[in-house]
Amino acid sequence: MADKVKEVAVEEADRLKHLATDAARSGAYLYPIRGIVYFVAHRTLWKPLMAKIIPTVSLGLGVTAFMFVFTYLPQAAIMTFTQGPLAAISAALLVLSESSTIFTMLSKTFLIEDALVDTFDGVLMSKGTTDLVSSGRQIKAGNDPVAKLGKLIKKPFAKLSPNAIIRYFLYLPLNFIPVVGTIMFLILQGRRAGPAAHTRYFQLKEWNSSQREKHVEEHKAAYTSFGIAAQLLELVPVASILFAFTNTVGAALWAADMEKGNVNSHGTSPNLREKVKNAE
């Protein structure tokens, strides 16, 4: 039995290694970075964030402080048996990940869901994909892409599903494996977070579940790459609220590239690095 478990673990580790390699080649990890640059350069996209920043930052601080006060030391003590001196760092990363998950669940459910939708749609408008956005909401006249956003016809961003929560806690024990376990945990979380970032895009495209699954499977490495980068940014205490919005911007920019057919075999823009530099 032990040999079988070891064999399965080795196979899973090898599969994740290949996925990580393909994810790096896709370059999709640059979209969250592009989202930061584009967000900073386009002040009109700040409006949804500024309307929610005070309550959301307060929530983030509260959740992170609570988790470090009550869960850091117990988890660090347990990790000491498996990771030795690395336990302090691994436990901190684990608590940040846990805090980020709880914060994301609460904030997207109760505080910023509509603001993230407005941000996503506003970016699509700014990139000239108005027809796509109009399938999900009314469009007003004007030049400001965010101000032009009217009443939602379709309200997309799904609440954090029970399956996602269950998977998260199933993957948590991986963090007890020194270094490699934490990397595996981030890859698995990234594989889930990547496609979730395009929930709005899939809805605007009016794809059914089989169409979504086919698309995600075809671009699995790219979505994992995006998800890992986005997850790492959202681990940053307090600033995670800002990165939730910039990651949404990055996801919308990626969706715009896909919609225009401006993607390579990996499903990403062939001149993505230049776009990052030029805030395009």
C-alpha positions in Angstrom: 0.0 0.0 0.0 2.8 2.4 0.9 4.6 1.7 -2.4 1.4 2.4 -4.3 0.9 5.7 -2.4 4.5 6.6 -3.2 4.0 5.8 -6.9 0.9 7.9 -7.1 2.7 10.8 -5.4 5.6 10.6 -7.7 3.3 10.6 -10.8 1.4 13.6 -9.5 4.6 15.5 -8.8 5.9 14.7 -12.3 2.6 15.8 -13.8 2.7 19.1 -11.9 6.3 19.6 -12.9 5.4 19.3 -16.6 2.4 21.6 -16.0 4.6 24.2 -14.3 7.1 24.1 -17.2 4.4 24.6 -19.8 2.9 27.3 -17.6 6.1 29.2 -17.6 6.5 28.9 -21.4 3.0 30.3 -21.9 3.9 33.7 -20.5 0.4 34.2 -19.0 2.0 35.1 -15.6 2.7 38.4 -17.2 -1.0 39.3 -17.5 -1.3 40.1 -13.7 1.8 42.3 -14.2 0.3 43.9 -17.2 -2.9 44.5 -15.2 -0.9 46.5 -12.6 0.7 48.7 -15.2 -2.5 49.2 -17.1 -4.5 50.0 -14.0 -1.9 52.6 -12.8 -1.9 54.2 -16.3 -5.7 54.4 -16.6 -7.2 56.4 -13.8 -10.8 55.9 -14.9 -10.4 52.2 -13.7 -9.7 53.4 -10.2 -13.4 54.4 -9.6 -14.7 51.0 -8.6 -11.8 50.4 -6.3 -12.0 53.8 -4.6 -15.7 53.3 -3.8 -14.9 50.1 -1.8 -11.4 50.6 -0.5 -12.1 51.6 3.1 -14.4 48.7 4.2 -12.3 46.2 2.1 -9.0 47.2 3.6 -10.5 47.0 7.0 -11.7 43.5 6.4 -8.3 42.4 5.0 -6.4 43.8 8.0 -8.9 42.2 10.4 -8.7 38.7 8.7 -4.9 38.7 8.4 -4.4 39.9 12.0 -6.8 37.3 13.4 -5.2 34.5 11.4 -1.7 35.3 12.5 -2.6 35.8 16.2 -4.6 32.5 16.4 -3.2 30.1 13.8 0.4 31.0 13.0 2.1 29.5 16.1 0.2 26.2 16.1 0.9 25.6 12.4 4.6 26.7 12.8 5.0 24.2 15.7 3.5 21.3 13.6 5.7 22.2 10.6 8.8 22.2 12.8 8.7 18.4 12.8 8.7 18.2 9.0 10.6 21.3 7.9 12.9 22.3 10.7 14.2 25.9 10.4 12.0 26.4 7.3 8.9 26.0 9.3 8.7 29.7 10.3 8.7 30.8 6.6 6.4 28.1 5.4 3.9 28.7 8.2 3.8 32.4 7.4 3.1 31.6 3.7 0.4 29.2 4.7 -1.3 31.7 7.0 -1.1 34.3 4.3 -2.7 31.9 1.8 -5.4 31.0 4.3 -6.0 34.7 5.1 -6.2 35.4 1.4 -8.7 32.7 0.8 -11.0 33.8 3.6 -10.6 37.5 2.6 -11.4 36.7 -1.0 -14.4 34.6 -0.1 -15.8 37.3 2.2 -14.9 40.4 0.1 -16.1 39.0 -3.2 -19.3 37.8 -1.6 -20.2 40.8 0.4 -18.2 43.9 -0.7 -16.5 44.0 -4.1 -18.3 41.6 -6.5 -20.0 44.4 -8.5 -16.9 46.6 -8.4 -14.8 43.8 -10.0 -17.5 43.2 -12.6 -17.4 47.0 -13.4 -13.6 46.8 -13.6 -13.6 43.8 -15.9 -16.2 45.3 -18.2 -14.6 48.7 -18.2 -11.3 47.2 -19.4 -13.1 45.3 -22.2 -14.8 48.6 -23.2 -11.4 50.4 -23.2 -10.0 47.7 -25.5 -12.8 48.1 -28.1 -14.8 45.0 -27.3 -18.1 46.8 -26.7 -20.2 44.3 -28.5 -19.1 41.6 -26.1 -19.9 43.7 -23.0 -23.3 44.8 -24.4 -24.4 41.1 -24.2 -24.2 41.3 -20.4 -25.2 44.9 -19.5 -26.6 48.1 -20.9 -24.2 50.6 -22.4 -24.5 54.4 -22.0 -23.2 57.1 -24.3 -19.9 58.8 -23.5 -16.1 58.4 -23.7 -15.3 57.2 -20.2 -15.3 53.3 -20.4 -16.4 52.9 -16.8 -19.0 55.7 -16.8 -20.6 54.1 -19.9 -21.4 51.0 -18.0 -25.1 50.7 -17.4 -27.4 48.2 -15.6 -26.2 44.6 -15.5 -28.2 42.2 -17.5 -26.1 39.2 -16.3 -24.5 39.2 -12.9 -21.6 36.7 -13.3 -18.9 36.4 -10.6 -19.9 33.2 -8.8 -19.5 33.0 -5.1 -16.6 30.9 -3.9 -18.0 27.4 -4.4 -18.0 24.6 -1.7 -15.9 22.5 -4.1 -13.2 25.2 -4.2 -13.1 25.4 -0.4 -13.0 21.6 0.0 -10.1 21.4 -2.5 -8.2 24.1 -0.7 -8.3 22.2 2.6 -7.5 19.0 0.9 -4.4 20.6 -0.6 -3.3 22.3 2.7 -1.3 19.3 4.0 1.1 19.6 1.0 2.6 22.6 2.9 4.0 20.2 5.5 6.4 18.9 2.8 9.5 21.2 2.8 9.6 23.6 -0.2 8.3 21.2 -2.8 5.0 20.8 -1.0 4.4 24.6 -0.9 5.3 24.8 -4.6 2.8 22.0 -5.4 0.2 23.7 -3.3 0.6 27.0 -5.2 0.5 25.2 -8.6 -2.7 23.4 -7.7 -4.3 26.6 -6.4 -3.2 28.5 -9.5 -4.8 25.8 -11.7 -8.1 26.6 -10.0 -7.7 30.4 -9.8 -6.8 30.9 -13.4 -10.0 29.8 -15.0 -12.0 31.5 -12.2 -10.6 34.8 -13.3 -12.4 34.5 -16.6 -15.8 33.6 -15.2 -17.2 37.0 -16.5 -15.7 36.4 -19.9 -17.2 32.9 -20.2 -20.6 34.4 -19.3 -20.4 37.2 -21.8 -19.5 34.6 -24.4 -22.6 32.6 -23.4 -20.6 29.4 -23.2 -22.1 26.3 -21.6 -20.1 24.2 -19.2 -18.7 21.9 -21.9 -17.5 24.8 -24.0 -15.8 26.4 -20.9 -14.2 23.1 -19.9 -12.9 22.6 -23.5 -11.5 26.1 -23.6 -9.8 25.8 -20.2 -8.4 22.4 -21.0 -6.9 23.7 -24.2 -5.2 26.5 -22.3 -4.6 24.7 -19.0 -1.0 25.7 -18.7 -1.6 29.4 -19.4 -4.5 29.5 -16.9 -2.3 27.9 -14.3 0.5 30.4 -15.0 -2.0 33.3 -14.6 -3.5 31.8 -11.5 -0.1 31.3 -9.7 1.0 34.8 -10.4 -2.4 36.2 -9.3 -2.5 34.1 -6.2 1.0 35.2 -5.2 0.1 38.9 -5.5 -3.0 38.4 -3.5 -1.0 36.9 -0.6 0.4 40.4 0.2 -1.4 41.6 3.3 -3.6 44.7 2.9 -2.4 45.2 -0.7 -4.3 42.1 -1.6 -7.4 44.3 -2.3 -5.5 46.4 -4.8 -4.1 43.2 -6.5 -7.6 41.7 -6.6 -8.5 44.6 -8.9 -5.3 44.6 -10.9 -5.6 40.9 -11.4 -9.1 41.5 -12.7 -7.7 44.1 -15.1 -5.1 41.6 -16.3 -7.7 38.9 -16.8 -9.8 41.4 -18.8 -6.8 42.3 -21.0 -6.2 38.7 -21.7 -9.9 38.2 -22.5 -9.7 41.1 -25.0 -6.6 39.5 -26.6 -8.5 36.3 -27.0 -11.6 38.0 -28.3 -9.6 39.8 -31.0 -7.8 36.6 -31.9 -4.5 38.2 -30.9 -3.1 35.1 -29.3 -0.5 32.4 -30.1 -0.7 28.6 -29.6 -0.5 29.1 -25.8 -3.5 31.3 -25.8 -1.6 34.5 -24.9 -0.5 37.6 -26.8 2.7 37.0 -28.9 4.0 40.5 -28.0 2.9 40.4 -24.4 6.2 41.7 -22.9 6.0 44.8 -25.1 2.4 45.5 -24.1 3.5 45.3 -20.4 6.2 47.9 -21.0 3.9 50.2 -22.9 0.9 49.9 -20.6 -1.2 48.7 -23.5 
